[in-house]
Amino acid sequence: MGILLIQENKKARFDYEILETFEAGLVLTGSEVKSLRDKNVQLKDSFIVFQGADAYLQNAHIAPYKAGRYNNHEPERKRKLLMHRKELNNIFDALRERGLTCIPLKIYFKEGRAKLEIALAKGRKTHDKREAIKTRDVQSQLQKLKRRSRG
């Protein structure tokens, strides 16, 4: 069956320095799963919060399912993440001790189940973002030169 990418949070890789990634399952309703299959999701301003011992996805917008009527879901509700207790403890300790943040990178289907790739990340300053833009531009120019030299 493989992996079917639904949405990637490209802005996260620009705004944050990614230190470590994890895979988490999601507790979803039926209309949310159908809406995900239609790729009606936005991860741009979302983040992970801890309440008690559990982790939740906050501010992720999953649009209401078009064919759903009275039993549709709330678009920006908190969604519980399904992870091993050891992983949750590691993330929680890193957030508390090192001052990092936890953000979603992408949402996808893996063997028919909705999964979320989350990351421990450190915020970038403006000058770091400029540096990232410069290195990206240099890499693209090198790729163009390689293509020209082959042709």
Summary of the structure (lengths in Angstrom):
residues: 151
radius of gyration: 18.1
end to end distance: 37.8
largest distance: 60.4
contacts: 404
relative contact order: 0.24
helix: 35%
strand: 37%
